[in-house]
Amino acid sequence: MYLLKSASFKNKSLADIKKCILEPLIKNCQDNEIDFCESGFAQYEIIPLSKKQLKEAE
């Protein structure tokens, strides 16, 4: 499981956020630690969560 850490959105629609962040995140989260949105409006870092962190989050 991965945590989406620090994302910034500038008045973008949910469809834009889904297309720009969620889809690339799902596609690339196992290959990349940092990804940048192609449109340039959002930047995010993907943090792998340990089993201990997952239990703490529950």
Phi and psi in radians as a Rosetta constraint file:
Dihedral C 1 N 2 CA 2 C 2 CIRCULARHARMONIC -2.213 0.35
Dihedral N 2 CA 2 C 2 N 3 CIRCULARHARMONIC 2.616 0.35
Dihedral C 2 N 3 CA 3 C 3 CIRCULARHARMONIC -1.862 0.35
Dihedral N 3 CA 3 C 3 N 4 CIRCULARHARMONIC 2.276 0.35
Dihedral C 3 N 4 CA 4 C 4 CIRCULARHARMONIC -1.488 0.35
Dihedral N 4 CA 4 C 4 N 5 CIRCULARHARMONIC 1.873 0.35
Dihedral C 4 N 5 CA 5 C 5 CIRCULARHARMONIC -1.782 0.35
Dihedral N 5 CA 5 C 5 N 6 CIRCULARHARMONIC 2.282 0.35
Dihedral C 5 N 6 CA 6 C 6 CIRCULARHARMONIC 0.894 0.35
Dihedral N 6 CA 6 C 6 N 7 CIRCULARHARMONIC 1.586 0.35
Dihedral C 6 N 7 CA 7 C 7 CIRCULARHARMONIC -2.110 0.35
Dihedral N 7 CA 7 C 7 N 8 CIRCULARHARMONIC 2.475 0.35
Dihedral C 7 N 8 CA 8 C 8 CIRCULARHARMONIC -2.132 0.35
Dihedral N 8 CA 8 C 8 N 9 CIRCULARHARMONIC 2.385 0.35
Dihedral C 8 N 9 CA 9 C 9 CIRCULARHARMONIC -2.215 0.35
Dihedral N 9 CA 9 C 9 N 10 CIRCULARHARMONIC 2.356 0.35
Dihedral C 9 N 10 CA 10 C 10 CIRCULARHARMONIC -1.937 0.35
Dihedral N 10 CA 10 C 10 N 11 CIRCULARHARMONIC 1.455 0.35
Dihedral C 10 N 11 CA 11 C 11 CIRCULARHARMONIC 0.932 0.35
Dihedral N 11 CA 11 C 11 N 12 CIRCULARHARMONIC 0.763 0.35
Dihedral C 11 N 12 CA 12 C 12 CIRCULARHARMONIC -1.729 0.35
Dihedral N 12 CA 12 C 12 N 13 CIRCULARHARMONIC 2.667 0.35
Dihedral C 12 N 13 CA 13 C 13 CIRCULARHARMONIC -1.319 0.35
Dihedral N 13 CA 13 C 13 N 14 CIRCULARHARMONIC 2.844 0.35
Dihedral C 13 N 14 CA 14 C 14 CIRCULARHARMONIC -1.058 0.35
Dihedral N 14 CA 14 C 14 N 15 CIRCULARHARMONIC -0.611 0.35
Dihedral C 14 N 15 CA 15 C 15 CIRCULARHARMONIC -1.111 0.35
Dihedral N 15 CA 15 C 15 N 16 CIRCULARHARMONIC -0.713 0.35
Dihedral C 15 N 16 CA 16 C 16 CIRCULARHARMONIC -1.128 0.35
Dihedral N 16 CA 16 C 16 N 17 CIRCULARHARMONIC -0.756 0.35
Dihedral C 16 N 17 CA 17 C 17 CIRCULARHARMONIC -1.111 0.35
Dihedral N 17 CA 17 C 17 N 18 CIRCULARHARMONIC -0.750 0.35
Dihedral C 17 N 18 CA 18 C 18 CIRCULARHARMONIC -1.074 0.35
Dihedral N 18 CA 18 C 18 N 19 CIRCULARHARMONIC -0.836 0.35
Dihedral C 18 N 19 CA 19 C 19 CIRCULARHARMONIC -1.157 0.35
Dihedral N 19 CA 19 C 19 N 20 CIRCULARHARMONIC -0.697 0.35
Dihedral C 19 N 20 CA 20 C 20 CIRCULARHARMONIC -1.508 0.35
Dihedral N 20 CA 20 C 20 N 21 CIRCULARHARMONIC -0.542 0.35
Dihedral C 20 N 21 CA 21 C 21 CIRCULARHARMONIC -2.006 0.35
Dihedral N 21 CA 21 C 21 N 22 CIRCULARHARMONIC -0.969 0.35
Dihedral C 21 N 22 CA 22 C 22 CIRCULARHARMONIC -1.134 0.35
Dihedral N 22 CA 22 C 22 N 23 CIRCULARHARMONIC -0.785 0.35
Dihedral C 22 N 23 CA 23 C 23 CIRCULARHARMONIC -1.134 0.35
Dihedral N 23 CA 23 C 23 N 24 CIRCULARHARMONIC -0.835 0.35
Dihedral C 23 N 24 CA 24 C 24 CIRCULARHARMONIC -1.108 0.35
Dihedral N 24 CA 24 C 24 N 25 CIRCULARHARMONIC -0.593 0.35
Dihedral C 24 N 25 CA 25 C 25 CIRCULARHARMONIC -1.081 0.35
Dihedral N 25 CA 25 C 25 N 26 CIRCULARHARMONIC -0.843 0.35
Dihedral C 25 N 26 CA 26 C 26 CIRCULARHARMONIC -1.095 0.35
Dihedral N 26 CA 26 C 26 N 27 CIRCULARHARMONIC -0.698 0.35
Dihedral C 26 N 27 CA 27 C 27 CIRCULARHARMONIC -1.245 0.35
Dihedral N 27 CA 27 C 27 N 28 CIRCULARHARMONIC -0.664 0.35
Dihedral C 27 N 28 CA 28 C 28 CIRCULARHARMONIC -1.953 0.35
Dihedral N 28 CA 28 C 28 N 29 CIRCULARHARMONIC -0.063 0.35
Dihedral C 28 N 29 CA 29 C 29 CIRCULARHARMONIC -1.091 0.35
Dihedral N 29 CA 29 C 29 N 30 CIRCULARHARMONIC -0.476 0.35
Dihedral C 29 N 30 CA 30 C 30 CIRCULARHARMONIC -1.483 0.35
Dihedral N 30 CA 30 C 30 N 31 CIRCULARHARMONIC -0.237 0.35
Dihedral C 30 N 31 CA 31 C 31 CIRCULARHARMONIC -1.833 0.35
Dihedral N 31 CA 31 C 31 N 32 CIRCULARHARMONIC -0.477 0.35
Dihedral C 31 N 32 CA 32 C 32 CIRCULARHARMONIC -2.240 0.35
Dihedral N 32 CA 32 C 32 N 33 CIRCULARHARMONIC 2.512 0.35
Dihedral C 32 N 33 CA 33 C 33 CIRCULARHARMONIC -1.537 0.35
Dihedral N 33 CA 33 C 33 N 34 CIRCULARHARMONIC -0.528 0.35
Dihedral C 33 N 34 CA 34 C 34 CIRCULARHARMONIC -2.304 0.35
Dihedral N 34 CA 34 C 34 N 35 CIRCULARHARMONIC 2.323 0.35
Dihedral C 34 N 35 CA 35 C 35 CIRCULARHARMONIC -2.283 0.35
Dihedral N 35 CA 35 C 35 N 36 CIRCULARHARMONIC 2.637 0.35
Dihedral C 35 N 36 CA 36 C 36 CIRCULARHARMONIC -2.127 0.35
Dihedral N 36 CA 36 C 36 N 37 CIRCULARHARMONIC 2.406 0.35
Dihedral C 36 N 37 CA 37 C 37 CIRCULARHARMONIC -1.136 0.35
Dihedral N 37 CA 37 C 37 N 38 CIRCULARHARMONIC 2.371 0.35
Dihedral C 37 N 38 CA 38 C 38 CIRCULARHARMONIC -1.084 0.35
Dihedral N 38 CA 38 C 38 N 39 CIRCULARHARMONIC -0.558 0.35
Dihedral C 38 N 39 CA 39 C 39 CIRCULARHARMONIC -1.343 0.35
Dihedral N 39 CA 39 C 39 N 40 CIRCULARHARMONIC -0.250 0.35
Dihedral C 39 N 40 CA 40 C 40 CIRCULARHARMONIC 1.478 0.35
Dihedral N 40 CA 40 C 40 N 41 CIRCULARHARMONIC 0.063 0.35
Dihedral C 40 N 41 CA 41 C 41 CIRCULARHARMONIC -1.624 0.35
Dihedral N 41 CA 41 C 41 N 42 CIRCULARHARMONIC -0.167 0.35
Dihedral C 41 N 42 CA 42 C 42 CIRCULARHARMONIC -2.430 0.35
Dihedral N 42 CA 42 C 42 N 43 CIRCULARHARMONIC 2.608 0.35
Dihedral C 42 N 43 CA 43 C 43 CIRCULARHARMONIC -2.385 0.35
Dihedral N 43 CA 43 C 43 N 44 CIRCULARHARMONIC 2.383 0.35
Dihedral C 43 N 44 CA 44 C 44 CIRCULARHARMONIC -2.580 0.35
Dihedral N 44 CA 44 C 44 N 45 CIRCULARHARMONIC 2.767 0.35
Dihedral C 44 N 45 CA 45 C 45 CIRCULARHARMONIC -2.122 0.35
Dihedral N 45 CA 45 C 45 N 46 CIRCULARHARMONIC 2.371 0.35
Dihedral C 45 N 46 CA 46 C 46 CIRCULARHARMONIC -1.774 0.35
Dihedral N 46 CA 46 C 46 N 47 CIRCULARHARMONIC 2.132 0.35
Dihedral C 46 N 47 CA 47 C 47 CIRCULARHARMONIC -1.971 0.35
Dihedral N 47 CA 47 C 47 N 48 CIRCULARHARMONIC 2.034 0.35
Dihedral C 47 N 48 CA 48 C 48 CIRCULARHARMONIC -1.155 0.35
Dihedral N 48 CA 48 C 48 N 49 CIRCULARHARMONIC 2.388 0.35
Dihedral C 48 N 49 CA 49 C 49 CIRCULARHARMONIC -1.755 0.35
Dihedral N 49 CA 49 C 49 N 50 CIRCULARHARMONIC 2.378 0.35
Dihedral C 49 N 50 CA 50 C 50 CIRCULARHARMONIC -1.373 0.35
Dihedral N 50 CA 50 C 50 N 51 CIRCULARHARMONIC 2.872 0.35
Dihedral C 50 N 51 CA 51 C 51 CIRCULARHARMONIC -1.065 0.35
Dihedral N 51 CA 51 C 51 N 52 CIRCULARHARMONIC -0.633 0.35
Dihedral C 51 N 52 CA 52 C 52 CIRCULARHARMONIC -1.102 0.35
Dihedral N 52 CA 52 C 52 N 53 CIRCULARHARMONIC -0.769 0.35
Dihedral C 52 N 53 CA 53 C 53 CIRCULARHARMONIC -1.131 0.35
Dihedral N 53 CA 53 C 53 N 54 CIRCULARHARMONIC -0.651 0.35
Dihedral C 53 N 54 CA 54 C 54 CIRCULARHARMONIC -1.106 0.35
Dihedral N 54 CA 54 C 54 N 55 CIRCULARHARMONIC -0.732 0.35
Dihedral C 54 N 55 CA 55 C 55 CIRCULARHARMONIC -1.123 0.35
Dihedral N 55 CA 55 C 55 N 56 CIRCULARHARMONIC -0.692 0.35
Dihedral C 55 N 56 CA 56 C 56 CIRCULARHARMONIC -1.143 0.35
Dihedral N 56 CA 56 C 56 N 57 CIRCULARHARMONIC -0.547 0.35
Dihedral C 56 N 57 CA 57 C 57 CIRCULARHARMONIC -1.320 0.35
Dihedral N 57 CA 57 C 57 N 58 CIRCULARHARMONIC -0.369 0.35
